[in-house]
Every structure is written in structure tokens, then in C-alpha cells.
Amino acid sequence: MTDERGGFRPEDDDEDDDTHRVRPTDPSESVTIIGPADEPPLRFGSDDPPLRFQPDDTGPLPHWTEPPTGEVPRILADDLSTDDLDDWAATATQGPVWREDRASFDTDETIDFASLGEGTPLGALDEQAGAVDPFFDDEPYSPEPEQSRVTPIRTRRPAPAATATRPGGEERPFTTGGVTARDLPMAVGVGVAIAAVAWVLLALGARYAMVLVVAVVGVAAVEFYDKLREKGYQPATLAGLVAVVAMPLAAYWKGVAALPLVCFLAVVMTLVWFIVAPGIEAGPLPNTAVTLLGVLYIGLLGSYAALILQFPNGTGTIFILAFGTIAYDIGGLFVGSSAGRTPLIAWISPNKTVEGLAGGMLAAFLAVIIVYVLGLAPWGGDGATLWHAVELGALIAIAAPLGDLAESMIKRNLDIKDFGTVLPGHGGVLDRFDAFLFVLPAVYYLSIVLEVG
């Protein structure tokens, strides 16, 4: 049954109406406010103190049957910053702008994402200030502001009038006249000193000349494997160096028949080197390849100098091919720096020109003819003719630039300028004798075919 206030009470006539609880008009009347001075009674059945309430300052709550007032609580309304409200209020007047509402789509404002690449690159993109760009043979490099596009590994410089494209679409600037970057007097002095030493050793005989051959291929191999390790490769350096030095010694001792044996032993030594490696992390495939590249490129090709020294007039043949190869370098240097305009293969060497190539080839050819006519090095002995000298000069003029370009290509792939610094003004030993590595085998087999030497 219900009472006069609408509350429900059980139908129990034995109990007095005073014991029935009804909802009071003011809900706060049913809560006893215990002040700080009051002695709080304990809860029934518990040792915990009773709940305490602060003084009621909200007024009477509406009855649950009354309709909602629609009011919402204000949370820290007095602490709100008017600055934030103003910032958000500015967006109230903005609305979406649809594409068709514009006067012309061509006038749309676009965002320039190029600026996202500006700034100092991090990690692998970080560059040392003043680093030399390895793609410029002889041109001095001075750091310039980075462009808007970030290029991995190195920063792209503003392209000059002519550009060259590498495989893969990457453009590299083409420049000429980089001779001034090298110390020309120093280079000439070092070149004269090397020529004088070679002349003395050749004059003393083939055995003394072998000292120069072994020293050149040995130092060149050290430079080669050192640069490979610097660039992240892990070649079998010891196996490679032993094979490179053994190549010319075996060729001089046992002739051309010893070269296949040394190559076989070099392959076996290199593969066993990586078999005992701790794991696949040693990179056996690429590191075996670069190790054997050094053996074949430097050791095998350089060993043909020892084979030529076995000829009856081997020292004279070495002298005349050296004279022609050096003439190619000097002729190409001066003609290319003074008249070079057309890039040869710019992605390999931006400073090499077609004009420089033609000048170097002509200088090599004429040098061989002049030496033969003057009889300074009687290549082929009394059986050699002027036509033989013409063939020799033409062969050197072809082989020397190929050897030069091959070494430049390897340097560009490794992102280095020179293989070493042991020869001031020239770079490393491999940088100076790169053309010889192609000329020596070519002259050896020409001598076999023409039966001169």
C-alpha cells in the first residue's frame, strides 16, 4: 500500500506507522551532519568510523519524478583561459571549402613539400664538412648550401651547364679543366723520380727490374684491399696479398704455365678462408668476389711484366711500352685541360673528354714511333720493322685508355677519389700504374704473334 506521500510500505498491521520509512520532503533531513567537534559513532558491526559529509550548500535536490531542468555542470569555469577560448572561437567562422566552389581549379594553392628536405640530415645522410666529392677527379670541392632535395650519402651540388647521367638516372655534373687541383710541380717531380728508378733497374737487368714489378703490384694490392675494407667489404686480405705477390714471381720462375696454378691456389685459399668464418655474416659470396678481383686485376695482369722480362730484349720492351703509356697520360692531361669540351664517359670520370682521349692516344702512338726511330729501345731486335712499331704504338694507344677507364670505374663504384696517397701529386700506386695493367698483357701477346721481343 502507499502512504499519503506516494511512498510504498508493506501491508503489516502489527507494526506502527511510525516505524515505516517514507521519503522526506527535504532529502538532506535524512543525513546526519557530523561536525568536527562531534564524537563520531562507529558503524554497526564495524570498527571503521562513519562517513563524513561536508555541509550541504547545494540546496534541496529535485524529486526523481520531476522533469529535468536541462542544466549541465560547469567544470572549473572560473579557471578557463580566455586566450584558448579566443583561439577556438576563430575557427567558428571557418567552414569546409569544396573544390567546385573555387573559381578555377588551376588557382588552387598547393603545398611545397620540397622544404621538408631542408635542414641537416641525420644518420647515414650526415656529411662531414669539407668532404671531397669522389665523383670529381681533379676538381677541388668546397661545400655549398644543400638543395631542397635530400640525396642519400652525399649532397648534390648545383649542376653546371652540362650534366652526365649515370646508370639509374642519377645526374652528375660535368666539368673540365680540373688540372689545377693537383700540385703539378710535385706530380712532375715524383714522375721523374719514378722514371729514373725504373731506368736504373732496367739497365741493371731483368732480375733487378723484377724488384720494381713485385713492389708495384704488392703496394697496389695493399691499397686495393684497404679501400675495400674501408667501404665495408671484408676480403680475405692475407690470401689476396699472397696470391698477388706470388703471381709475378711464379711467372718469372716458371713462365706462363705457372699462372693457372697460382689462380687455382688463390681460389681455394679464399674459399677456405670463408669456410672457417664464424657464420654467414662474413658475406662469403661478395667478399670472395672482391678478393679474387684483386688477384686477377692486379696480380694476374701485373704478372705479364715478369713474362715480358723473359724475352731476349725484355727490358727494352718494358721501356718502350712504359714510354708510350706515360706519353698517353701526359698528352691526355694537357690536351684535355686546354681543349677538352666533350665528355667521354661522364659517369665514370667527369673530367675525361673526347679531346683528351684523342690527344693521349696520338701522343702514345707518336712516342713509340719516335723511340723506335731513334733506336733508344730496340723492341724486337734486328727483326723489328717500322710497321711493327706502328702496330705496337696503335695497341698501346688503345689499351692504355681502357686500363685508365677501368680503374676510374672501380673508384667511382667505391666512392673514392684515389686508392692511396703514397705518390704525392699522383695519388696511389694503383692510380699511377692503372693503364699498365691493360698494356702489359696486350704487348706480351702482340710480341708472341709478331714473334718479336
One Martini backbone bead per residue (centre of mass of N, CA, C, O) as a GRO file, in nm:
protein
  453
    1MET     BB    1   0.103   0.030   0.008
    2THR     BB    2   0.030   0.374   0.038
    3ASP     BB    3   0.092   0.682   0.116
    4GLU     BB    4   0.047   1.027   0.123
    5ARG     BB    5   0.336   1.052  -0.051
    6GLY     BB    6   0.362   0.777  -0.242
    7GLY     BB    7   0.468   0.557  -0.075
    8PHE     BB    8   0.590   0.244   0.007
    9ARG     BB    9   0.433  -0.016   0.204
   10PRO     BB   10   0.386  -0.259   0.403
   11GLU     BB   11   0.136  -0.504   0.495
   12ASP     BB   12   0.149  -0.423   0.841
   13ASP     BB   13  -0.056  -0.403   1.126
   14ASP     BB   14   0.147  -0.460   1.376
   15GLU     BB   15   0.276  -0.203   1.295
   16ASP     BB   16   0.373   0.103   1.316
   17ASP     BB   17   0.380   0.397   1.135
   18ASP     BB   18   0.658   0.500   1.259
   19THR     BB   19   0.838   0.263   1.126
   20HIS     BB   20   0.794   0.392   0.860
   21ARG     BB   21   0.954   0.475   0.564
   22VAL     BB   22   0.983   0.795   0.424
   23ARG     BB   23   0.993   1.045   0.201
   24PRO     BB   24   1.120   1.332   0.227
   25THR     BB   25   1.116   1.650   0.137
   26ASP     BB   26   1.412   1.665   0.253
   27PRO     BB   27   1.693   1.479   0.198
   28SER     BB   28   1.883   1.610   0.418
   29GLU     BB   29   1.726   1.502   0.675
   30SER     BB   30   1.856   1.196   0.645
   31VAL     BB   31   2.127   1.349   0.719
   32THR     BB   32   2.398   1.342   0.932
   33ILE     BB   33   2.579   1.601   1.063
   34ILE     BB   34   2.923   1.585   1.136
   35GLY     BB   35   3.121   1.744   1.324
   36PRO     BB   36   3.431   1.798   1.456
   37ALA     BB   37   3.321   1.785   1.768
   38ASP     BB   38   3.203   1.528   1.726
   39GLU     BB   39   3.128   1.202   1.820
   40PRO     BB   40   3.186   0.937   1.633
   41PRO     BB   41   3.018   0.683   1.549
   42LEU     BB   42   2.999   0.364   1.489
   43ARG     BB   43   2.958   0.122   1.293
   44PHE     BB   44   2.772  -0.136   1.231
   45GLY     BB   45   2.988  -0.401   1.271
   46SER     BB   46   3.227  -0.177   1.294
   47ASP     BB   47   3.544   0.003   1.334
   48ASP     BB   48   3.465   0.212   1.146
   49PRO     BB   49   3.412   0.509   1.058
   50PRO     BB   50   3.209   0.722   0.955
   51LEU     BB   51   3.076   0.910   0.732
   52ARG     BB   52   3.159   1.222   0.586
   53PHE     BB   53   3.012   1.549   0.553
   54GLN     BB   54   2.960   1.827   0.413
   55PRO     BB   55   2.812   2.095   0.390
   56ASP     BB   56   2.505   2.182   0.262
   57ASP     BB   57   2.501   2.399  -0.053
   58THR     BB   58   2.274   2.293  -0.286
   59GLY     BB   59   2.021   2.210  -0.188
   60PRO     BB   60   1.750   2.083  -0.290
   61LEU     BB   61   1.651   1.807  -0.447
   62PRO     BB   62   1.489   1.681  -0.685
   63HIS     BB   63   1.254   1.493  -0.775
   64TRP     BB   64   1.244   1.206  -0.971
   65THR     BB   65   0.955   1.294  -1.100
   66GLU     BB   66   1.078   1.533  -1.211
   67PRO     BB   67   1.177   1.726  -1.448
   68PRO     BB   68   1.428   1.830  -1.617
   69THR     BB   69   1.633   2.125  -1.630
   70GLY     BB   70   1.908   2.124  -1.833
   71GLU     BB   71   2.149   2.129  -1.665
   72VAL     BB   72   2.505   2.183  -1.648
   73PRO     BB   73   2.805   2.137  -1.548
   74ARG     BB   74   3.075   2.326  -1.415
   75ILE     BB   75   3.421   2.311  -1.504
   76LEU     BB   76   3.627   2.528  -1.412
   77ALA     BB   77   3.520   2.813  -1.512
   78ASP     BB   78   3.721   3.022  -1.371
   79ASP     BB   79   3.999   2.883  -1.516
   80LEU     BB   80   3.955   2.971  -1.786
   81SER     BB   81   4.103   3.062  -2.083
   82THR     BB   82   4.062   3.324  -2.302
   83ASP     BB   83   4.271   3.247  -2.518
   84ASP     BB   84   4.157   2.971  -2.601
   85LEU     BB   85   3.879   3.073  -2.676
   86ASP     BB   86   3.975   3.258  -2.903
   87ASP     BB   87   4.105   3.041  -3.079
   88TRP     BB   88   3.845   2.872  -3.121
   89ALA     BB   89   3.664   3.104  -3.228
   90ALA     BB   90   3.812   3.137  -3.507
   91THR     BB   91   3.679   2.857  -3.623
   92ALA     BB   92   3.372   2.924  -3.643
   93THR     BB   93   3.394   3.082  -3.935
   94GLN     BB   94   3.486   2.814  -4.049
   95GLY     BB   95   3.478   2.619  -4.348
   96PRO     BB   96   3.435   2.422  -4.594
   97VAL     BB   97   3.612   2.388  -4.906
   98TRP     BB   98   3.514   2.333  -5.215
   99ARG     BB   99   3.621   2.269  -5.527
  100GLU     BB  100   3.363   2.382  -5.686
  101ASP     BB  101   3.378   2.677  -5.541
  102ARG     BB  102   3.593   2.753  -5.716
  103ALA     BB  103   3.690   2.932  -5.985
  104SER     BB  104   3.974   2.766  -6.016
  105PHE     BB  105   4.178   2.493  -6.010
  106ASP     BB  106   4.452   2.637  -6.102
  107THR     BB  107   4.447   2.826  -5.820
  108ASP     BB  108   4.548   2.636  -5.633
  109GLU     BB  109   4.685   2.573  -5.333
  110THR     BB  110   5.005   2.455  -5.273
  111ILE     BB  111   5.233   2.239  -5.131
  112ASP     BB  112   5.572   2.259  -5.042
  113PHE     BB  113   5.768   1.969  -4.998
  114ALA     BB  114   6.071   2.056  -5.033
  115SER     BB  115   6.119   2.173  -4.741
  116LEU     BB  116   6.143   1.892  -4.592
  117GLY     BB  117   6.461   1.854  -4.692
  118GLU     BB  118   6.555   2.055  -4.507
  119GLY     BB  119   6.852   2.050  -4.349
  120THR     BB  120   6.999   1.834  -4.131
  121PRO     BB  121   7.114   1.542  -4.172
  122LEU     BB  122   7.084   1.205  -4.062
  123GLY     BB  123   7.296   0.970  -4.015
  124ALA     BB  124   7.361   0.862  -4.334
  125LEU     BB  125   7.323   1.183  -4.427
  126ASP     BB  126   7.567   1.261  -4.299
  127GLU     BB  127   7.820   1.519  -4.332
  128GLN     BB  128   8.126   1.632  -4.391
  129ALA     BB  129   8.294   1.902  -4.377
  130GLY     BB  130   8.475   1.920  -4.676
  131ALA     BB  131   8.416   1.695  -4.848
  132VAL     BB  132   8.502   1.490  -5.106
  133ASP     BB  133   8.396   1.444  -5.418
  134PRO     BB  134   8.443   1.141  -5.590
  135PHE     BB  135   8.320   1.251  -5.884
  136PHE     BB  136   8.589   1.439  -5.877
  137ASP     BB  137   8.892   1.412  -5.970
  138ASP     BB  138   9.038   1.737  -5.981
  139GLU     BB  139   8.825   1.892  -5.826
  140PRO     BB  140   8.771   2.116  -5.608
  141TYR     BB  141   8.602   2.119  -5.289
  142SER     BB  142   8.320   2.315  -5.183
  143PRO     BB  143   8.091   2.389  -4.976
  144GLU     BB  144   7.738   2.395  -5.024
  145PRO     BB  145   7.431   2.448  -5.025
  146GLU     BB  146   7.165   2.279  -4.993
  147GLN     BB  147   6.918   2.141  -5.140
  148SER     BB  148   6.583   2.050  -5.135
  149ARG     BB  149   6.708   1.779  -5.201
  150VAL     BB  150   6.766   1.466  -5.070
  151THR     BB  151   7.075   1.288  -5.081
  152PRO     BB  152   7.222   1.013  -5.051
  153ILE     BB  153   7.542   1.039  -4.881
  154ARG     BB  154   7.522   1.303  -5.068
  155THR     BB  155   7.545   1.625  -5.186
  156ARG     BB  156   7.401   1.804  -5.422
  157ARG     BB  157   7.512   1.996  -5.672
  158PRO     BB  158   7.507   2.236  -5.879
  159ALA     BB  159   7.454   2.225  -6.204
  160PRO     BB  160   7.595   2.270  -6.478
  161ALA     BB  161   7.563   2.297  -6.805
  162ALA     BB  162   7.668   2.004  -6.791
  163THR     BB  163   7.552   1.662  -6.794
  164ALA     BB  164   7.559   1.338  -6.636
  165THR     BB  165   7.449   0.996  -6.670
  166ARG     BB  166   7.380   0.747  -6.479
  167PRO     BB  167   7.297   0.455  -6.389
  168GLY     BB  168   6.951   0.526  -6.295
  169GLY     BB  169   6.944   0.865  -6.351
  170GLU     BB  170   7.189   0.997  -6.233
  171GLU     BB  171   7.326   1.309  -6.199
  172ARG     BB  172   7.637   1.456  -6.320
  173PRO     BB  173   7.861   1.672  -6.330
  174PHE     BB  174   8.043   1.858  -6.584
  175THR     BB  175   8.398   1.905  -6.602
  176THR     BB  176   8.679   2.112  -6.664
  177GLY     BB  177   8.996   2.191  -6.572
  178GLY     BB  178   9.128   2.009  -6.304
  179VAL     BB  179   9.448   2.045  -6.283
  180THR     BB  180   9.487   2.263  -6.049
  181ALA     BB  181   9.431   2.069  -5.802
  182ARG     BB  182   9.707   1.978  -5.858
  183ASP     BB  183  10.048   1.930  -5.799
  184LEU     BB  184  10.238   1.966  -6.063
  185PRO     BB  185  10.535   1.981  -5.967
  186MET     BB  186  10.514   1.729  -5.789
  187ALA     BB  187  10.426   1.531  -6.010
  188VAL     BB  188  10.676   1.564  -6.188
  189GLY     BB  189  10.891   1.486  -5.979
  190VAL     BB  190  10.783   1.199  -5.921
  191GLY     BB  191  10.793   1.096  -6.212
  192VAL     BB  192  11.098   1.128  -6.252
  193ALA     BB  193  11.183   0.941  -6.020
  194ILE     BB  194  11.051   0.683  -6.126
  195ALA     BB  195  11.199   0.677  -6.399
  196ALA     BB  196  11.485   0.658  -6.283
  197VAL     BB  197  11.453   0.393  -6.131
  198ALA     BB  198  11.364   0.222  -6.371
  199TRP     BB  199  11.613   0.268  -6.546
  200VAL     BB  200  11.820   0.139  -6.357
  201LEU     BB  201  11.689  -0.145  -6.331
  202LEU     BB  202  11.687  -0.209  -6.636
  203ALA     BB  203  11.996  -0.177  -6.675
  204LEU     BB  204  12.073  -0.417  -6.471
  205GLY     BB  205  11.812  -0.599  -6.521
  206ALA     BB  206  11.563  -0.828  -6.475
  207ARG     BB  207  11.597  -0.887  -6.171
  208TYR     BB  208  11.576  -0.587  -6.084
  209ALA     BB  209  11.302  -0.530  -6.217
  210MET     BB  210  11.138  -0.726  -6.032
  211VAL     BB  211  11.135  -0.547  -5.786
  212LEU     BB  212  10.943  -0.337  -5.907
  213VAL     BB  213  10.706  -0.524  -5.975
  214VAL     BB  214  10.647  -0.635  -5.690
  215ALA     BB  215  10.607  -0.360  -5.552
  216VAL     BB  216  10.371  -0.256  -5.720
  217VAL     BB  217  10.163  -0.490  -5.677
  218GLY     BB  218  10.171  -0.490  -5.367
  219VAL     BB  219  10.082  -0.197  -5.309
  220ALA     BB  220   9.824  -0.205  -5.479
  221ALA     BB  221   9.686  -0.428  -5.311
  222VAL     BB  222   9.678  -0.280  -5.044
  223GLU     BB  223   9.502  -0.047  -5.143
  224PHE     BB  224   9.261  -0.210  -5.239
  225TYR     BB  225   9.187  -0.365  -4.969
  226ASP     BB  226   9.167  -0.113  -4.792
  227LYS     BB  227   8.922   0.016  -4.941
  228LEU     BB  228   8.728  -0.215  -4.905
  229ARG     BB  229   8.719  -0.203  -4.593
  230GLU     BB  230   8.632   0.096  -4.577
  231LYS     BB  231   8.349   0.009  -4.747
  232GLY     BB  232   8.265  -0.291  -4.592
  233TYR     BB  233   8.442  -0.501  -4.668
  234GLN     BB  234   8.574  -0.867  -4.631
  235PRO     BB  235   8.845  -0.959  -4.728
  236ALA     BB  236   9.106  -1.188  -4.806
  237THR     BB  237   9.388  -1.038  -4.763
  238LEU     BB  238   9.611  -1.246  -4.731
  239ALA     BB  239   9.542  -1.421  -4.976
  240GLY     BB  240   9.562  -1.192  -5.184
  241LEU     BB  241   9.856  -1.098  -5.138
  242VAL     BB  242   9.997  -1.367  -5.192
  243ALA     BB  243   9.891  -1.400  -5.483
  244VAL     BB  244   9.996  -1.136  -5.608
  245VAL     BB  245  10.302  -1.183  -5.549
  246ALA     BB  246  10.320  -1.475  -5.681
  247MET     BB  247  10.266  -1.425  -5.976
  248PRO     BB  248  10.537  -1.291  -6.087
  249LEU     BB  249  10.730  -1.504  -5.969
  250ALA     BB  250  10.614  -1.751  -6.119
  251ALA     BB  251  10.644  -1.635  -6.406
  252TYR     BB  252  10.958  -1.596  -6.394
  253TRP     BB  253  11.023  -1.898  -6.321
  254LYS     BB  254  10.780  -2.073  -6.514
  255GLY     BB  255  10.591  -1.899  -6.653
  256VAL     BB  256  10.274  -1.918  -6.789
  257ALA     BB  257  10.209  -2.203  -6.650
  258ALA     BB  258  10.183  -2.080  -6.346
  259LEU     BB  259   9.915  -1.916  -6.338
  260PRO     BB  260   9.690  -2.131  -6.298
  261LEU     BB  261   9.797  -2.231  -6.026
  262VAL     BB  262   9.766  -1.966  -5.866
  263CYS     BB  263   9.465  -1.934  -5.917
  264PHE     BB  264   9.376  -2.192  -5.779
  265LEU     BB  265   9.496  -2.129  -5.497
  266ALA     BB  266   9.336  -1.865  -5.455
  267VAL     BB  267   9.054  -1.986  -5.454
  268VAL     BB  268   9.094  -2.188  -5.225
  269MET     BB  269   9.190  -1.995  -5.003
  270THR     BB  270   8.937  -1.814  -5.003
  271LEU     BB  271   8.719  -2.027  -4.941
  272VAL     BB  272   8.846  -2.133  -4.678
  273TRP     BB  273   8.837  -1.868  -4.526
  274PHE     BB  274   8.507  -1.877  -4.521
  275ILE     BB  275   8.456  -2.156  -4.397
  276VAL     BB  276   8.596  -2.060  -4.110
  277ALA     BB  277   8.387  -1.882  -4.053
  278PRO     BB  278   8.138  -1.801  -3.820
  279GLY     BB  279   7.945  -1.701  -4.071
  280ILE     BB  280   7.729  -1.546  -4.294
  281GLU     BB  281   7.823  -1.255  -4.204
  282ALA     BB  282   8.092  -1.261  -4.388
  283GLY     BB  283   8.025  -1.269  -4.688
  284PRO     BB  284   8.135  -1.486  -4.911
  285LEU     BB  285   8.052  -1.390  -5.191
  286PRO     BB  286   8.146  -1.086  -5.218
  287ASN     BB  287   8.434  -1.132  -5.083
  288THR     BB  288   8.539  -1.331  -5.289
  289ALA     BB  289   8.511  -1.151  -5.536
  290VAL     BB  290   8.702  -0.912  -5.444
  291THR     BB  291   8.950  -1.082  -5.397
  292LEU     BB  292   8.977  -1.199  -5.692
  293LEU     BB  293   8.992  -0.929  -5.831
  294GLY     BB  294   9.270  -0.851  -5.721
  295VAL     BB  295   9.424  -1.094  -5.833
  296LEU     BB  296   9.355  -1.046  -6.139
  297TYR     BB  297   9.395  -0.738  -6.182
  298ILE     BB  298   9.687  -0.723  -6.047
  299GLY     BB  299   9.840  -0.995  -6.055
  300LEU     BB  300   9.793  -1.107  -6.342
  301LEU     BB  301   9.846  -0.850  -6.515
  302GLY     BB  302  10.126  -0.779  -6.375
  303SER     BB  303  10.279  -1.055  -6.456
  304TYR     BB  304  10.353  -0.970  -6.757
  305ALA     BB  305  10.620  -0.836  -6.688
  306ALA     BB  306  10.772  -1.100  -6.629
  307LEU     BB  307  10.731  -1.225  -6.911
  308ILE     BB  308  10.877  -1.000  -7.070
  309LEU     BB  309  11.158  -1.034  -6.918
  310GLN     BB  310  11.214  -1.315  -7.079
  311PHE     BB  311  11.303  -1.180  -7.302
  312PRO     BB  312  11.576  -1.093  -7.475
  313ASN     BB  313  11.432  -0.779  -7.482
  314GLY     BB  314  11.263  -0.702  -7.222
  315THR     BB  315  11.361  -0.420  -7.124
  316GLY     BB  316  11.297  -0.273  -7.390
  317THR     BB  317  10.991  -0.332  -7.389
  318ILE     BB  318  10.926  -0.196  -7.122
  319PHE     BB  319  11.023   0.084  -7.203
  320ILE     BB  320  10.839   0.139  -7.454
  321LEU     BB  321  10.563   0.098  -7.306
  322ALA     BB  322  10.614   0.311  -7.089
  323PHE     BB  323  10.651   0.552  -7.276
  324GLY     BB  324  10.368   0.535  -7.408
  325THR     BB  325  10.193   0.550  -7.147
  326ILE     BB  326  10.300   0.821  -7.042
  327ALA     BB  327  10.222   0.981  -7.297
  328TYR     BB  328   9.920   0.947  -7.261
  329ASP     BB  329   9.888   1.095  -6.992
  330ILE     BB  330  10.012   1.368  -7.080
  331GLY     BB  331   9.841   1.426  -7.333
  332GLY     BB  332   9.560   1.408  -7.196
  333LEU     BB  333   9.603   1.630  -6.986
  334PHE     BB  334   9.667   1.880  -7.174
  335VAL     BB  335   9.441   1.857  -7.384
  336GLY     BB  336   9.197   1.842  -7.189
  337SER     BB  337   9.257   2.118  -7.033
  338SER     BB  338   9.258   2.304  -7.306
  339ALA     BB  339   9.025   2.137  -7.516
  340GLY     BB  340   8.805   2.026  -7.341
  341ARG     BB  341   8.435   1.950  -7.408
  342THR     BB  342   8.376   1.640  -7.441
  343PRO     BB  343   8.242   1.388  -7.296
  344LEU     BB  344   8.302   1.065  -7.255
  345ILE     BB  345   8.243   0.921  -6.946
  346ALA     BB  346   8.096   1.086  -6.699
  347TRP     BB  347   8.023   0.865  -6.477
  348ILE     BB  348   8.326   0.792  -6.442
  349SER     BB  349   8.465   1.077  -6.572
  350PRO     BB  350   8.412   1.415  -6.590
  351ASN     BB  351   8.723   1.503  -6.697
  352LYS     BB  352   8.688   1.329  -6.942
  353THR     BB  353   8.769   1.359  -7.286
  354VAL     BB  354   8.777   1.330  -7.621
  355GLU     BB  355   9.019   1.516  -7.662
  356GLY     BB  356   9.204   1.378  -7.455
  357LEU     BB  357   9.201   1.101  -7.586
  358ALA     BB  358   9.322   1.183  -7.858
  359GLY     BB  359   9.583   1.307  -7.744
  360GLY     BB  360   9.687   1.050  -7.598
  361MET     BB  361   9.694   0.855  -7.838
  362LEU     BB  362   9.887   1.022  -8.013
  363ALA     BB  363  10.122   1.031  -7.811
  364ALA     BB  364  10.169   0.726  -7.793
  365PHE     BB  365  10.226   0.669  -8.089
  366LEU     BB  366  10.462   0.872  -8.133
  367ALA     BB  367  10.652   0.769  -7.911
  368VAL     BB  368  10.709   0.489  -8.034
  369ILE     BB  369  10.821   0.585  -8.304
  370ILE     BB  370  11.054   0.757  -8.194
  371VAL     BB  371  11.201   0.537  -8.035
  372TYR     BB  372  11.254   0.354  -8.277
  373VAL     BB  373  11.405   0.549  -8.461
  374LEU     BB  374  11.631   0.612  -8.236
  375GLY     BB  375  11.704   0.335  -8.078
  376LEU     BB  376  11.652   0.324  -7.757
  377ALA     BB  377  11.446   0.061  -7.806
  378PRO     BB  378  11.495  -0.249  -7.948
  379TRP     BB  379  11.223  -0.372  -8.042
  380GLY     BB  380  11.289  -0.698  -8.160
  381GLY     BB  381  11.535  -0.606  -8.279
  382ASP     BB  382  11.634  -0.669  -8.602
  383GLY     BB  383  11.332  -0.778  -8.684
  384ALA     BB  384  11.219  -0.506  -8.656
  385THR     BB  385  10.983  -0.276  -8.774
  386LEU     BB  386  10.798  -0.008  -8.843
  387TRP     BB  387  10.532  -0.166  -8.843
  388HIS     BB  388  10.564  -0.275  -8.559
  389ALA     BB  389  10.558   0.001  -8.424
  390VAL     BB  390  10.278   0.077  -8.517
  391GLU     BB  391  10.132  -0.153  -8.374
  392LEU     BB  392  10.229  -0.085  -8.091
  393GLY     BB  393  10.118   0.206  -8.077
  394ALA     BB  394   9.818   0.130  -8.123
  395LEU     BB  395   9.787  -0.060  -7.882
  396ILE     BB  396   9.855   0.142  -7.658
  397ALA     BB  397   9.631   0.354  -7.741
  398ILE     BB  398   9.403   0.146  -7.650
  399ALA     BB  399   9.482   0.016  -7.368
  400ALA     BB  400   9.533   0.259  -7.180
  401PRO     BB  401   9.240   0.384  -7.159
  402LEU     BB  402   9.105   0.127  -7.054
  403GLY     BB  403   9.264   0.107  -6.788
  404ASP     BB  404   9.182   0.386  -6.683
  405LEU     BB  405   8.868   0.344  -6.685
  406ALA     BB  406   8.853   0.094  -6.504
  407GLU     BB  407   8.966   0.229  -6.247
  408SER     BB  408   8.757   0.459  -6.235
  409MET     BB  409   8.509   0.279  -6.200
  410ILE     BB  410   8.589   0.155  -5.930
  411LYS     BB  411   8.606   0.424  -5.776
  412ARG     BB  412   8.309   0.510  -5.817
  413ASN     BB  413   8.185   0.262  -5.673
  414LEU     BB  414   8.354   0.342  -5.397
  415ASP     BB  415   8.374   0.651  -5.347
  416ILE     BB  416   8.660   0.754  -5.467
  417LYS     BB  417   8.951   0.924  -5.568
  418ASP     BB  418   9.177   0.743  -5.433
  419PHE     BB  419   9.377   0.468  -5.330
  420GLY     BB  420   9.609   0.684  -5.251
  421THR     BB  421   9.926   0.872  -5.109
  422VAL     BB  422  10.228   0.779  -5.185
  423LEU     BB  423  10.198   0.977  -5.445
  424PRO     BB  424  10.257   1.281  -5.492
  425GLY     BB  425  10.022   1.402  -5.735
  426HIS     BB  426   9.887   1.089  -5.796
  427GLY     BB  427   9.846   0.912  -5.536
  428GLY     BB  428   9.854   0.598  -5.604
  429VAL     BB  429   9.986   0.326  -5.749
  430LEU     BB  430   9.725   0.242  -5.899
  431ASP     BB  431   9.678   0.525  -6.028
  432ARG     BB  432   9.954   0.518  -6.201
  433PHE     BB  433   9.933   0.186  -6.309
  434ASP     BB  434   9.661   0.122  -6.461
  435ALA     BB  435   9.738   0.113  -6.767
  436PHE     BB  436   9.949  -0.123  -6.749
  437LEU     BB  437   9.743  -0.364  -6.698
  438PHE     BB  438   9.666  -0.359  -7.018
  439VAL     BB  439   9.938  -0.336  -7.174
  440LEU     BB  440  10.103  -0.587  -7.098
  441PRO     BB  441   9.932  -0.817  -7.229
  442ALA     BB  442   9.917  -0.694  -7.513
  443VAL     BB  443  10.227  -0.691  -7.572
  444TYR     BB  444  10.286  -0.987  -7.528
  445TYR     BB  445  10.093  -1.102  -7.755
  446LEU     BB  446  10.216  -0.939  -7.983
  447SER     BB  447  10.499  -1.064  -7.964
  448ILE     BB  448  10.406  -1.352  -8.025
  449VAL     BB  449  10.278  -1.301  -8.301
  450LEU     BB  450  10.542  -1.139  -8.422
  451GLU     BB  451  10.810  -1.259  -8.310
  452VAL     BB  452  10.894  -1.051  -8.081
  453GLY     BB  453  11.141  -0.942  -7.803
   0.00000   0.00000   0.00000
